[in-house]
Amino acid sequence: MAAEDSLGRAEELLARLEAARLELEQLSQGEEGGSPTRALELLGELAELAKAVEEELERAKRAAEADEQS
């Protein structure tokens, strides 16, 4: 996978991460404090997305280093 592909995927994941973060923020500002169950789901999703972003950035780094060596 080319570095550009990994970076593009990381950008998509970051957009999803931001959307989940905004939903969590809105949930926390709700009149009744929102749904604790949904908040936990969002926190899990945020953790998974953050890990996926980190993995894509590592792939991009390795691909860029491989391109430099060839």
N, C-alpha and C positions, 0 to 999 in steps of 0.2 A: 504494500500500500504506500502510495506516495505521501510525502509530508503534507502536501496541499490537501489531500483527501482527509488525512487525520485532523488537520486544522479546521477544515470545513465541518467535520463531524463534531469536533470539540465546540465550535461555535453554535451548532444546533443544540447540543447538550446544554450549553450555557444558557441559551434562550429558554429551554425547558426548566432549567434550574431557577432562573429568575421568575418565571411564571409561577412555579410552585412556591417560591419564597413570598411572592406578592399575595398568593392565595392564603398562605399561612398568616401573613400580616393582617389581611382583611378579616380572617377568622378570629384572630386575637382581639381585634377592635370591635367585634360584634357586640350587640347589646347584652347578650347573655354569656359572653365569653366564648361562643362558638362550640363546636363539637370536639370534645377531647379525643374521640376516636379518629376523627378526620385529621386533627392536629398531629396525632401520632403517625398516621399514614403519610402525611406530608413530610414529617421529619425523616421517616424512613426513605421516602422518595428523594429528598434532598441529599441524604447520605449516599444513596446509590448513584445519583446523578453526579455528585462531586467526585466519586471514585471513578466513574466512567470518563469524566473530563480529564482527570489526572492520567488515566490509562491512554487516552487518545493523544494527550500532549507528549507522553513518553514515546508513543509510536512515532509521532511526528519528529521528535528529537532523533530517534534512532534512524529514521528514514533520511533525515537531513544529513546526519553523520555518514551514513552509507553512501549518499550521493557525493559528499565531499571526497570520500576515499576512492571513488571510481572515476 
